[in-house]
Amino acid sequence: MPVWWSSMGALGWPLALCSLLALALVFERLSVFLRLQPLSAAAGKAALGACRTCEREHCQGAQRGWRFGLALLLKHSGMPASQREEVLGCWLLEERRRLNRQLRLLQLIGVLAPMLGLLGTVLGMLEMFANIAGLDRPVTPALLADGLWQALYTTVWGLLIAIPALAAGQGFALWAEHYLESVQALLNRCHLALDGLELDLPGNTGAARWVLP
């Protein structure tokens, strides 16, 4: 058995489980986010054009992403505006839950791993001092350094697990929020386009005005 593994003692297995679980969650979330449909300016203009003409065939067959939300909006284009808003609100809530799924667990691992590492260090130091107390010869700095080196191993591994897990959890959360904000802004404009209204946003002044297409 490697020295670094034996140095972690009983906390080695929980830390190994945390590392494997965090790695699996990162790859699973990465596969979800990489499949998100990009929301380009050209795609947004096409979506607005489809809403102006009420082309229900636009985005037909979409299974997920903003195209599914747009297809849902076009499907219910004949409903009152308030009901369309409720439909879009429910879909956006489900999409937010889908993108943020497992992120809390990933962040929990990021908080738990260093705590387990610190616990392993404390237990290692207790064992080190207990062994030193039973010695009948002088305690040298080399003996203390050897014991502390082994005791601090679990803290190092806990931090090595926690930092990527927390970074990935926060990164995915920011990615999801940025994507959902863009989707919500597009669907709001498409929702207005169905009613014959368009939001014109000049790039320089930042003002907004309502115009008929």
MILUMFI-329138 format. One record per residue: residue in one letter; y, z, x of N, C-alpha, C, O in turn. Coordinates in nm, 2 decimals, always signed. Layout:
N
resn,nv,nw,nu,cav,caw,cau,cv,cw,cu,ov,ow,ou
a,Y,Z,X,Y,Z,X,Y,Z,X,Y,Z,X
...
***
This chain:
213
resn,nv,nw,nu,cav,caw,cau,cv,cw,cu,ov,ow,ou
m,-0.12,+0.00,+0.08,+0.00,+0.00,+0.00,+0.13,+0.00,+0.09,+0.13,+0.08,+0.19
p,+0.23,-0.08,+0.06,+0.35,-0.09,+0.14,+0.42,+0.05,+0.15,+0.41,+0.13,+0.06
v,+0.49,+0.07,+0.26,+0.56,+0.20,+0.28,+0.67,+0.21,+0.17,+0.68,+0.32,+0.12
w,+0.74,+0.11,+0.14,+0.85,+0.12,+0.05,+0.80,+0.15,-0.09,+0.87,+0.22,-0.17
w,+0.68,+0.11,-0.13,+0.62,+0.14,-0.26,+0.57,+0.28,-0.27,+0.60,+0.35,-0.36
s,+0.51,+0.33,-0.16,+0.46,+0.46,-0.16,+0.58,+0.56,-0.15,+0.56,+0.68,-0.19
s,+0.69,+0.52,-0.09,+0.81,+0.61,-0.08,+0.87,+0.63,-0.22,+0.93,+0.74,-0.24
m,+0.85,+0.55,-0.31,+0.91,+0.57,-0.45,+0.83,+0.66,-0.53,+0.88,+0.72,-0.63
g,+0.71,+0.69,-0.49,+0.63,+0.79,-0.56,+0.60,+0.75,-0.71,+0.57,+0.63,-0.74
a,+0.60,+0.85,-0.80,+0.57,+0.83,-0.94,+0.67,+0.74,-1.01,+0.63,+0.68,-1.11
l,+0.79,+0.73,-0.96,+0.89,+0.65,-1.03,+0.88,+0.50,-0.99,+0.96,+0.42,-1.05
g,+0.79,+0.47,-0.91,+0.77,+0.33,-0.87,+0.73,+0.24,-0.99,+0.78,+0.13,-1.01
w,+0.64,+0.29,-1.07,+0.59,+0.21,-1.18,+0.69,+0.19,-1.29,+0.71,+0.08,-1.34
p,+0.77,+0.30,-1.33,+0.87,+0.27,-1.43,+0.98,+0.18,-1.38,+1.03,+0.09,-1.46
l,+1.02,+0.19,-1.25,+1.11,+0.09,-1.20,+1.06,-0.05,-1.19,+1.13,-0.15,-1.22
a,+0.93,-0.06,-1.16,+0.87,-0.20,-1.16,+0.87,-0.26,-1.30,+0.89,-0.37,-1.32
l,+0.84,-0.17,-1.40,+0.84,-0.22,-1.54,+0.98,-0.26,-1.58,+1.00,-0.36,-1.65
c,+1.08,-0.18,-1.54,+1.22,-0.22,-1.57,+1.26,-0.35,-1.51,+1.33,-0.44,-1.57
s,+1.22,-0.37,-1.39,+1.26,-0.50,-1.32,+1.19,-0.62,-1.39,+1.25,-0.72,-1.40
l,+1.06,-0.60,-1.42,+0.99,-0.72,-1.49,+1.05,-0.74,-1.62,+1.07,-0.86,-1.66
l,+1.08,-0.64,-1.70,+1.14,-0.66,-1.83,+1.27,-0.72,-1.83,+1.31,-0.81,-1.91
a,+1.36,-0.67,-1.73,+1.49,-0.73,-1.72,+1.48,-0.88,-1.68,+1.56,-0.96,-1.73
l,+1.39,-0.91,-1.59,+1.38,-1.05,-1.54,+1.33,-1.14,-1.66,+1.38,-1.25,-1.68
a,+1.24,-1.09,-1.74,+1.19,-1.17,-1.86,+1.30,-1.19,-1.96,+1.32,-1.30,-2.01
l,+1.38,-1.08,-1.98,+1.49,-1.10,-2.08,+1.60,-1.19,-2.03,+1.65,-1.27,-2.11
v,+1.63,-1.19,-1.90,+1.73,-1.28,-1.84,+1.69,-1.43,-1.86,+1.76,-1.51,-1.90
f,+1.56,-1.46,-1.83,+1.51,-1.59,-1.84,+1.50,-1.63,-1.99,+1.53,-1.75,-2.02
e,+1.47,-1.54,-2.08,+1.46,-1.58,-2.22,+1.60,-1.61,-2.27,+1.61,-1.71,-2.35
r,+1.70,-1.52,-2.24,+1.83,-1.55,-2.29,+1.89,-1.68,-2.22,+1.97,-1.75,-2.29
l,+1.86,-1.70,-2.10,+1.91,-1.82,-2.03,+1.86,-1.94,-2.10,+1.93,-2.04,-2.11
s,+1.73,-1.94,-2.14,+1.67,-2.06,-2.21,+1.74,-2.08,-2.34,+1.76,-2.20,-2.38
v,+1.79,-1.98,-2.41,+1.86,-1.99,-2.54,+2.00,-2.05,-2.51,+2.04,-2.14,-2.58
f,+2.07,-1.99,-2.42,+2.21,-2.04,-2.40,+2.22,-2.18,-2.34,+2.31,-2.25,-2.36
l,+2.12,-2.21,-2.26,+2.12,-2.35,-2.20,+2.10,-2.46,-2.30,+2.13,-2.57,-2.28
r,+2.04,-2.42,-2.41,+2.01,-2.51,-2.52,+2.12,-2.52,-2.62,+2.12,-2.60,-2.72
l,+2.23,-2.45,-2.60,+2.35,-2.46,-2.69,+2.41,-2.59,-2.68,+2.43,-2.65,-2.57
q,+2.44,-2.65,-2.79,+2.50,-2.78,-2.79,+2.65,-2.78,-2.74,+2.72,-2.70,-2.80
p,+2.69,-2.85,-2.65,+2.83,-2.85,-2.60,+2.92,-2.90,-2.70,+2.90,-2.99,-2.78
l,+3.03,-2.83,-2.71,+3.14,-2.86,-2.81,+3.25,-2.93,-2.74,+3.35,-2.87,-2.70
s,+3.24,-3.06,-2.72,+3.34,-3.14,-2.65,+3.46,-3.18,-2.75,+3.44,-3.16,-2.87
a,+3.57,-3.23,-2.69,+3.68,-3.27,-2.77,+3.64,-3.39,-2.85,+3.68,-3.40,-2.97
a,+3.56,-3.48,-2.80,+3.52,-3.60,-2.87,+3.43,-3.56,-2.99,+3.45,-3.62,-3.10
a,+3.34,-3.47,-2.97,+3.26,-3.42,-3.08,+3.34,-3.35,-3.19,+3.31,-3.37,-3.31
g,+3.44,-3.28,-3.15,+3.52,-3.21,-3.24,+3.60,-3.31,-3.33,+3.61,-3.29,-3.45
k,+3.65,-3.42,-3.27,+3.72,-3.52,-3.34,+3.63,-3.59,-3.44,+3.67,-3.62,-3.55
a,+3.51,-3.62,-3.39,+3.41,-3.68,-3.48,+3.38,-3.59,-3.60,+3.36,-3.64,-3.71
a,+3.37,-3.46,-3.58,+3.34,-3.37,-3.68,+3.45,-3.36,-3.79,+3.43,-3.36,-3.91
l,+3.58,-3.36,-3.74,+3.69,-3.36,-3.83,+3.70,-3.49,-3.91,+3.73,-3.49,-4.03
g,+3.66,-3.60,-3.84,+3.66,-3.73,-3.92,+3.56,-3.73,-4.03,+3.58,-3.78,-4.13
a,+3.44,-3.67,-4.00,+3.33,-3.67,-4.10,+3.38,-3.58,-4.22,+3.34,-3.61,-4.33
c,+3.45,-3.47,-4.19,+3.50,-3.38,-4.30,+3.61,-3.45,-4.38,+3.61,-3.43,-4.50
r,+3.69,-3.53,-4.32,+3.79,-3.60,-4.39,+3.73,-3.70,-4.49,+3.79,-3.71,-4.61
t,+3.63,-3.76,-4.45,+3.56,-3.86,-4.54,+3.44,-3.81,-4.62,+3.38,-3.88,-4.69
c,+3.41,-3.68,-4.59,+3.30,-3.61,-4.66,+3.17,-3.68,-4.63,+3.09,-3.71,-4.73
e,+3.14,-3.72,-4.51,+3.02,-3.79,-4.47,+2.91,-3.69,-4.46,+2.90,-3.62,-4.36
r,+2.83,-3.67,-4.56,+2.72,-3.57,-4.56,+2.61,-3.60,-4.47,+2.53,-3.52,-4.43
e,+2.60,-3.73,-4.42,+2.50,-3.77,-4.33,+2.53,-3.73,-4.19,+2.44,-3.73,-4.10
h,+2.65,-3.69,-4.16,+2.69,-3.65,-4.03,+2.62,-3.52,-3.99,+2.62,-3.42,-4.07
c,+2.55,-3.51,-3.88,+2.48,-3.40,-3.83,+2.36,-3.37,-3.91,+2.30,-3.26,-3.91
q,+2.31,-3.46,-3.99,+2.19,-3.44,-4.07,+2.07,-3.42,-3.98,+2.05,-3.50,-3.89
g,+1.99,-3.32,-4.01,+1.87,-3.29,-3.93,+1.90,-3.19,-3.82,+1.80,-3.16,-3.75
a,+2.02,-3.15,-3.80,+2.05,-3.05,-3.70,+1.98,-2.92,-3.73,+1.98,-2.87,-3.84
q,+1.92,-2.86,-3.63,+1.84,-2.74,-3.65,+1.91,-2.61,-3.61,+1.89,-2.50,-3.67
r,+2.01,-2.62,-3.52,+2.08,-2.50,-3.47,+2.21,-2.54,-3.40,+2.24,-2.66,-3.39
g,+2.29,-2.45,-3.37,+2.42,-2.47,-3.30,+2.52,-2.51,-3.40,+2.51,-2.50,-3.52
w,+2.64,-2.55,-3.34,+2.75,-2.58,-3.43,+2.73,-2.70,-3.52,+2.79,-2.71,-3.63
r,+2.64,-2.79,-3.48,+2.61,-2.91,-3.57,+2.55,-2.86,-3.69,+2.57,-2.92,-3.80
f,+2.46,-2.76,-3.68,+2.40,-2.71,-3.81,+2.50,-2.65,-3.90,+2.50,-2.66,-4.02
g,+2.60,-2.57,-3.84,+2.70,-2.51,-3.92,+2.79,-2.62,-3.99,+2.83,-2.60,-4.10
l,+2.82,-2.73,-3.91,+2.89,-2.84,-3.97,+2.81,-2.91,-4.08,+2.87,-2.94,-4.19
a,+2.68,-2.93,-4.06,+2.60,-2.99,-4.17,+2.60,-2.90,-4.29,+2.59,-2.94,-4.40
l,+2.59,-2.76,-4.27,+2.60,-2.67,-4.38,+2.73,-2.68,-4.46,+2.73,-2.67,-4.58
l,+2.84,-2.69,-4.38,+2.97,-2.71,-4.45,+2.97,-2.84,-4.53,+3.02,-2.84,-4.64
l,+2.93,-2.95,-4.47,+2.93,-3.07,-4.55,+2.84,-3.07,-4.67,+2.86,-3.13,-4.77
k,+2.73,-3.00,-4.65,+2.63,-2.99,-4.76,+2.69,-2.92,-4.88,+2.66,-2.96,-5.00
h,+2.78,-2.82,-4.86,+2.84,-2.75,-4.97,+2.99,-2.79,-4.99,+3.07,-2.71,-5.03
s,+3.02,-2.91,-4.95,+3.16,-2.96,-4.96,+3.21,-2.96,-5.11,+3.33,-2.95,-5.13
g,+3.12,-2.97,-5.20,+3.16,-2.97,-5.34,+3.19,-2.84,-5.40,+3.23,-2.83,-5.51
m,+3.16,-2.73,-5.33,+3.18,-2.59,-5.38,+3.32,-2.55,-5.36,+3.39,-2.61,-5.28
p,+3.37,-2.45,-5.43,+3.50,-2.40,-5.41,+3.52,-2.35,-5.27,+3.42,-2.31,-5.20
a,+3.65,-2.35,-5.22,+3.68,-2.31,-5.08,+3.63,-2.17,-5.05,+3.58,-2.14,-4.94
s,+3.64,-2.07,-5.14,+3.60,-1.93,-5.12,+3.45,-1.92,-5.10,+3.41,-1.85,-5.01
q,+3.38,-2.00,-5.17,+3.23,-2.00,-5.15,+3.19,-2.06,-5.02,+3.09,-2.02,-4.96
r,+3.26,-2.17,-4.99,+3.23,-2.23,-4.86,+3.26,-2.13,-4.74,+3.18,-2.13,-4.64
e,+3.36,-2.06,-4.75,+3.39,-1.96,-4.65,+3.28,-1.85,-4.64,+3.25,-1.81,-4.53
e,+3.23,-1.81,-4.76,+3.12,-1.71,-4.75,+3.00,-1.77,-4.69,+2.93,-1.70,-4.61
v,+2.97,-1.89,-4.72,+2.85,-1.96,-4.66,+2.87,-1.96,-4.51,+2.77,-1.93,-4.43
l,+2.98,-2.01,-4.46,+3.01,-2.02,-4.32,+3.01,-1.88,-4.25,+2.96,-1.86,-4.14
g,+3.06,-1.78,-4.32,+3.07,-1.64,-4.27,+2.92,-1.59,-4.25,+2.90,-1.53,-4.14
c,+2.84,-1.61,-4.34,+2.70,-1.57,-4.33,+2.63,-1.64,-4.21,+2.55,-1.58,-4.14
w,+2.65,-1.77,-4.20,+2.59,-1.85,-4.09,+2.64,-1.80,-3.96,+2.56,-1.78,-3.86
l,+2.77,-1.78,-3.94,+2.83,-1.73,-3.82,+2.77,-1.60,-3.78,+2.75,-1.57,-3.66
l,+2.75,-1.51,-3.88,+2.69,-1.38,-3.85,+2.55,-1.39,-3.80,+2.52,-1.32,-3.70
e,+2.47,-1.48,-3.86,+2.34,-1.50,-3.81,+2.33,-1.56,-3.67,+2.25,-1.53,-3.59
e,+2.43,-1.65,-3.65,+2.43,-1.72,-3.52,+2.47,-1.61,-3.41,+2.42,-1.62,-3.30
r,+2.57,-1.52,-3.44,+2.61,-1.42,-3.35,+2.49,-1.33,-3.32,+2.47,-1.29,-3.20
r,+2.41,-1.29,-3.42,+2.30,-1.21,-3.40,+2.19,-1.28,-3.31,+2.13,-1.21,-3.23
r,+2.18,-1.41,-3.33,+2.08,-1.48,-3.25,+2.12,-1.49,-3.11,+2.03,-1.47,-3.02
l,+2.25,-1.51,-3.08,+2.29,-1.52,-2.94,+2.29,-1.38,-2.87,+2.27,-1.37,-2.75
n,+2.33,-1.28,-2.95,+2.34,-1.14,-2.89,+2.21,-1.06,-2.89,+2.20,-0.95,-2.85
r,+2.10,-1.13,-2.94,+1.97,-1.06,-2.95,+1.92,-1.02,-2.80,+1.93,-1.10,-2.71
q,+1.87,-0.90,-2.79,+1.81,-0.85,-2.66,+1.92,-0.81,-2.56,+1.88,-0.76,-2.45
l,+2.05,-0.84,-2.59,+2.15,-0.81,-2.48,+2.16,-0.66,-2.47,+2.19,-0.61,-2.36
r,+2.15,-0.58,-2.58,+2.16,-0.44,-2.57,+2.05,-0.38,-2.49,+2.06,-0.28,-2.42
l,+1.93,-0.44,-2.51,+1.81,-0.39,-2.43,+1.83,-0.42,-2.29,+1.80,-0.34,-2.20
l,+1.89,-0.53,-2.25,+1.92,-0.57,-2.11,+2.02,-0.47,-2.05,+2.00,-0.43,-1.94
q,+2.12,-0.43,-2.13,+2.22,-0.34,-2.08,+2.16,-0.20,-2.07,+2.20,-0.12,-1.99
l,+2.07,-0.17,-2.16,+2.00,-0.04,-2.16,+1.92,-0.02,-2.03,+1.92,+0.08,-1.97
i,+1.85,-0.13,-1.99,+1.78,-0.13,-1.86,+1.88,-0.11,-1.75,+1.84,-0.04,-1.65
g,+1.99,-0.18,-1.76,+2.09,-0.16,-1.65,+2.14,-0.02,-1.64,+2.18,+0.02,-1.53
v,+2.15,+0.06,-1.74,+2.19,+0.20,-1.74,+2.07,+0.29,-1.70,+2.09,+0.39,-1.63
l,+1.95,+0.26,-1.75,+1.84,+0.34,-1.73,+1.78,+0.33,-1.58,+1.74,+0.44,-1.53
a,+1.79,+0.21,-1.52,+1.73,+0.20,-1.39,+1.79,+0.29,-1.28,+1.71,+0.35,-1.21
p,+1.92,+0.29,-1.27,+1.98,+0.38,-1.17,+1.95,+0.53,-1.20,+1.94,+0.61,-1.10
m,+1.94,+0.57,-1.33,+1.90,+0.70,-1.36,+1.76,+0.74,-1.31,+1.74,+0.85,-1.26
l,+1.67,+0.64,-1.33,+1.53,+0.66,-1.28,+1.53,+0.67,-1.13,+1.46,+0.75,-1.07
g,+1.62,+0.58,-1.07,+1.62,+0.59,-0.92,+1.68,+0.72,-0.87,+1.63,+0.77,-0.77
l,+1.78,+0.77,-0.94,+1.84,+0.90,-0.90,+1.74,+1.01,-0.92,+1.73,+1.11,-0.84
l,+1.66,+1.01,-1.03,+1.56,+1.11,-1.05,+1.45,+1.10,-0.94,+1.41,+1.21,-0.89
g,+1.41,+0.98,-0.90,+1.32,+0.97,-0.79,+1.37,+1.03,-0.66,+1.30,+1.09,-0.58
t,+1.50,+1.01,-0.64,+1.56,+1.06,-0.51,+1.56,+1.21,-0.52,+1.53,+1.28,-0.42
v,+1.60,+1.27,-0.63,+1.60,+1.42,-0.64,+1.46,+1.47,-0.62,+1.44,+1.57,-0.55
l,+1.36,+1.41,-0.68,+1.22,+1.46,-0.67,+1.18,+1.44,-0.52,+1.11,+1.53,-0.47
g,+1.22,+1.33,-0.46,+1.18,+1.31,-0.32,+1.25,+1.42,-0.22,+1.18,+1.46,-0.13
m,+1.37,+1.45,-0.26,+1.44,+1.55,-0.17,+1.38,+1.69,-0.20,+1.37,+1.77,-0.10
l,+1.34,+1.72,-0.32,+1.27,+1.85,-0.34,+1.14,+1.86,-0.26,+1.11,+1.96,-0.21
e,+1.06,+1.75,-0.26,+0.94,+1.74,-0.19,+0.97,+1.75,-0.04,+0.89,+1.82,+0.03
m,+1.07,+1.69,+0.01,+1.11,+1.69,+0.15,+1.14,+1.84,+0.19,+1.09,+1.88,+0.29
f,+1.22,+1.91,+0.11,+1.26,+2.04,+0.15,+1.14,+2.14,+0.14,+1.13,+2.24,+0.21
a,+1.06,+2.11,+0.04,+0.94,+2.19,+0.03,+0.85,+2.18,+0.16,+0.79,+2.28,+0.20
n,+0.84,+2.06,+0.21,+0.76,+2.03,+0.33,+0.82,+2.10,+0.45,+0.76,+2.15,+0.54
i,+0.96,+2.09,+0.46,+1.03,+2.15,+0.57,+1.01,+2.30,+0.57,+1.00,+2.36,+0.67
a,+1.02,+2.36,+0.45,+1.00,+2.50,+0.44,+0.87,+2.55,+0.49,+0.86,+2.66,+0.53
g,+0.77,+2.47,+0.48,+0.63,+2.51,+0.53,+0.61,+2.48,+0.68,+0.50,+2.52,+0.73
l,+0.71,+2.42,+0.75,+0.69,+2.40,+0.89,+0.71,+2.52,+0.97,+0.79,+2.61,+0.94
d,+0.63,+2.53,+1.08,+0.65,+2.65,+1.17,+0.71,+2.60,+1.30,+0.70,+2.67,+1.40
r,+0.78,+2.49,+1.30,+0.85,+2.44,+1.42,+1.00,+2.41,+1.38,+1.03,+2.39,+1.27
p,+1.08,+2.39,+1.48,+1.22,+2.36,+1.45,+1.24,+2.23,+1.38,+1.17,+2.13,+1.40
v,+1.34,+2.23,+1.29,+1.37,+2.11,+1.21,+1.47,+2.02,+1.29,+1.58,+2.07,+1.32
t,+1.43,+1.90,+1.32,+1.51,+1.81,+1.40,+1.58,+1.71,+1.31,+1.54,+1.69,+1.19
p,+1.70,+1.65,+1.35,+1.76,+1.55,+1.27,+1.68,+1.43,+1.24,+1.69,+1.37,+1.13
a,+1.59,+1.40,+1.33,+1.50,+1.28,+1.30,+1.41,+1.31,+1.18,+1.38,+1.22,+1.10
l,+1.36,+1.44,+1.17,+1.27,+1.48,+1.06,+1.35,+1.47,+0.93,+1.29,+1.42,+0.83
l,+1.47,+1.52,+0.93,+1.56,+1.51,+0.81,+1.59,+1.37,+0.77,+1.58,+1.33,+0.65
a,+1.62,+1.28,+0.87,+1.65,+1.14,+0.84,+1.53,+1.07,+0.78,+1.55,+0.99,+0.69
d,+1.41,+1.10,+0.83,+1.29,+1.03,+0.78,+1.27,+1.07,+0.63,+1.23,+0.99,+0.55
g,+1.29,+1.20,+0.60,+1.27,+1.24,+0.46,+1.38,+1.19,+0.37,+1.34,+1.15,+0.26
l,+1.50,+1.19,+0.41,+1.61,+1.13,+0.33,+1.59,+0.98,+0.31,+1.62,+0.93,+0.20
w,+1.55,+0.91,+0.41,+1.53,+0.77,+0.40,+1.43,+0.74,+0.29,+1.45,+0.65,+0.20
q,+1.32,+0.81,+0.28,+1.22,+0.79,+0.18,+1.27,+0.83,+0.04,+1.24,+0.76,-0.06
a,+1.34,+0.94,+0.04,+1.39,+0.99,-0.09,+1.49,+0.89,-0.15,+1.50,+0.88,-0.28
l,+1.58,+0.83,-0.07,+1.68,+0.74,-0.13,+1.63,+0.60,-0.17,+1.70,+0.52,-0.22
y,+1.51,+0.57,-0.14,+1.45,+0.44,-0.17,+1.46,+0.41,-0.32,+1.49,+0.30,-0.36
t,+1.43,+0.51,-0.40,+1.43,+0.48,-0.55,+1.57,+0.45,-0.60,+1.59,+0.37,-0.69
t,+1.67,+0.52,-0.54,+1.81,+0.49,-0.58,+1.85,+0.35,-0.55,+1.91,+0.28,-0.63
v,+1.81,+0.30,-0.43,+1.84,+0.17,-0.39,+1.77,+0.07,-0.49,+1.84,-0.03,-0.54
w,+1.65,+0.09,-0.52,+1.58,-0.01,-0.61,+1.64,+0.00,-0.75,+1.64,-0.10,-0.82
g,+1.67,+0.12,-0.79,+1.74,+0.13,-0.93,+1.87,+0.06,-0.94,+1.89,-0.01,-1.04
l,+1.95,+0.06,-0.83,+2.07,-0.01,-0.83,+2.05,-0.16,-0.82,+2.12,-0.24,-0.88
l,+1.95,-0.20,-0.74,+1.91,-0.35,-0.73,+1.87,-0.40,-0.87,+1.89,-0.52,-0.89
i,+1.81,-0.32,-0.95,+1.77,-0.36,-1.09,+1.89,-0.36,-1.18,+1.91,-0.45,-1.26
a,+1.97,-0.25,-1.17,+2.08,-0.23,-1.27,+2.19,-0.33,-1.25,+2.24,-0.38,-1.35
i,+2.23,-0.36,-1.13,+2.35,-0.45,-1.11,+2.33,-0.59,-1.17,+2.41,-0.64,-1.25
p,+2.22,-0.66,-1.14,+2.19,-0.79,-1.21,+2.18,-0.78,-1.36,+2.22,-0.87,-1.43
a,+2.11,-0.67,-1.41,+2.09,-0.66,-1.55,+2.22,-0.64,-1.62,+2.24,-0.71,-1.73
l,+2.31,-0.56,-1.57,+2.44,-0.54,-1.64,+2.52,-0.66,-1.63,+2.59,-0.70,-1.72
a,+2.52,-0.73,-1.51,+2.60,-0.85,-1.50,+2.55,-0.96,-1.59,+2.63,-1.03,-1.65
a,+2.42,-0.97,-1.61,+2.37,-1.07,-1.70,+2.40,-1.04,-1.84,+2.43,-1.13,-1.92
g,+2.38,-0.91,-1.88,+2.41,-0.87,-2.02,+2.56,-0.90,-2.05,+2.59,-0.95,-2.16
q,+2.65,-0.86,-1.97,+2.79,-0.88,-1.99,+2.83,-1.03,-1.99,+2.91,-1.08,-2.07
g,+2.76,-1.10,-1.89,+2.79,-1.25,-1.89,+2.74,-1.32,-2.01,+2.82,-1.41,-2.06
f,+2.62,-1.29,-2.06,+2.57,-1.36,-2.18,+2.66,-1.32,-2.30,+2.68,-1.41,-2.39
a,+2.71,-1.20,-2.31,+2.79,-1.15,-2.42,+2.92,-1.23,-2.42,+2.97,-1.28,-2.52
l,+2.98,-1.25,-2.30,+3.11,-1.33,-2.29,+3.08,-1.48,-2.32,+3.17,-1.54,-2.39
w,+2.97,-1.53,-2.28,+2.93,-1.67,-2.31,+2.92,-1.69,-2.46,+2.97,-1.78,-2.51
a,+2.85,-1.59,-2.53,+2.83,-1.60,-2.67,+2.96,-1.59,-2.74,+2.99,-1.67,-2.84
e,+3.05,-1.50,-2.70,+3.18,-1.49,-2.77,+3.27,-1.61,-2.75,+3.33,-1.65,-2.85
h,+3.27,-1.67,-2.64,+3.35,-1.79,-2.61,+3.30,-1.90,-2.70,+3.37,-1.98,-2.76
y,+3.17,-1.92,-2.70,+3.11,-2.03,-2.78,+3.13,-2.01,-2.93,+3.17,-2.11,-3.00
l,+3.11,-1.89,-2.98,+3.13,-1.86,-3.12,+3.28,-1.88,-3.16,+3.31,-1.92,-3.27
e,+3.37,-1.84,-3.08,+3.51,-1.86,-3.11,+3.55,-2.01,-3.12,+3.62,-2.05,-3.21
s,+3.49,-2.09,-3.03,+3.52,-2.23,-3.04,+3.45,-2.29,-3.16,+3.52,-2.38,-3.23
v,+3.33,-2.25,-3.20,+3.27,-2.30,-3.32,+3.34,-2.26,-3.44,+3.36,-2.34,-3.53
q,+3.39,-2.13,-3.45,+3.46,-2.09,-3.56,+3.59,-2.16,-3.58,+3.63,-2.19,-3.69
a,+3.66,-2.19,-3.47,+3.79,-2.26,-3.48,+3.76,-2.40,-3.53,+3.84,-2.45,-3.61
l,+3.66,-2.47,-3.48,+3.63,-2.60,-3.53,+3.59,-2.60,-3.68,+3.64,-2.69,-3.76
l,+3.51,-2.51,-3.72,+3.46,-2.51,-3.86,+3.58,-2.47,-3.95,+3.58,-2.52,-4.07
n,+3.67,-2.39,-3.90,+3.79,-2.36,-3.99,+3.87,-2.48,-4.01,+3.92,-2.51,-4.12
r,+3.89,-2.56,-3.91,+3.97,-2.69,-3.92,+3.89,-2.79,-4.01,+3.95,-2.86,-4.09
c,+3.76,-2.79,-3.99,+3.68,-2.88,-4.08,+3.68,-2.84,-4.22,+3.69,-2.92,-4.32
h,+3.68,-2.71,-4.24,+3.69,-2.65,-4.38,+3.83,-2.69,-4.44,+3.83,-2.73,-4.56
l,+3.93,-2.69,-4.37,+4.06,-2.73,-4.42,+4.07,-2.89,-4.45,+4.13,-2.93,-4.54
a,+4.00,-2.96,-4.36,+4.00,-3.11,-4.37,+3.93,-3.15,-4.50,+3.96,-3.25,-4.56
l,+3.83,-3.07,-4.54,+3.76,-3.10,-4.67,+3.86,-3.09,-4.79,+3.84,-3.16,-4.89
d,+3.96,-3.01,-4.78,+4.06,-2.99,-4.88,+4.18,-3.08,-4.86,+4.28,-3.06,-4.94
g,+4.17,-3.17,-4.77,+4.28,-3.26,-4.74,+4.39,-3.21,-4.66,+4.51,-3.26,-4.66
l,+4.37,-3.10,-4.58,+4.46,-3.04,-4.50,+4.42,-3.05,-4.35,+4.30,-3.05,-4.32
e,+4.51,-3.05,-4.26,+4.48,-3.06,-4.12,+4.58,-2.97,-4.04,+4.70,-2.97,-4.07
l,+4.52,-2.90,-3.95,+4.61,-2.81,-3.86,+4.64,-2.89,-3.74,+4.56,-2.92,-3.65
d,+4.77,-2.92,-3.72,+4.82,-2.99,-3.60,+4.87,-2.88,-3.50,+4.97,-2.81,-3.54
l,+4.82,-2.88,-3.38,+4.85,-2.78,-3.28,+4.91,-2.85,-3.16,+4.84,-2.90,-3.08
p,+5.05,-2.86,-3.15,+5.11,-2.93,-3.03,+5.07,-2.85,-2.91,+5.08,-2.72,-2.91
g,+5.04,-2.91,-2.80,+4.99,-2.85,-2.68,+5.10,-2.77,-2.61,+5.07,-2.68,-2.54
n,+5.22,-2.82,-2.62,+5.33,-2.75,-2.54,+5.39,-2.64,-2.61,+5.42,-2.53,-2.55
t,+5.43,-2.65,-2.74,+5.50,-2.55,-2.81,+5.41,-2.44,-2.86,+5.46,-2.32,-2.87
g,+5.29,-2.47,-2.89,+5.20,-2.37,-2.95,+5.22,-2.35,-3.10,+5.16,-2.26,-3.16
a,+5.32,-2.43,-3.16,+5.34,-2.41,-3.30,+5.23,-2.47,-3.39,+5.16,-2.56,-3.34
a,+5.23,-2.44,-3.51,+5.13,-2.49,-3.60,+5.20,-2.54,-3.72,+5.29,-2.48,-3.77
r,+5.15,-2.66,-3.77,+5.21,-2.71,-3.90,+5.10,-2.77,-3.98,+5.00,-2.82,-3.92
w,+5.12,-2.77,-4.11,+5.02,-2.83,-4.20,+5.06,-2.97,-4.24,+5.18,-2.99,-4.28
v,+4.97,-3.06,-4.22,+5.01,-3.20,-4.26,+4.89,-3.26,-4.34,+4.78,-3.22,-4.33
l,+4.93,-3.35,-4.42,+4.83,-3.43,-4.50,+4.78,-3.54,-4.42,+4.86,-3.61,-4.36
p,+4.65,-3.57,-4.41,+4.60,-3.68,-4.32,+4.63,-3.81,-4.39,+4.60,-3.92,-4.33
***
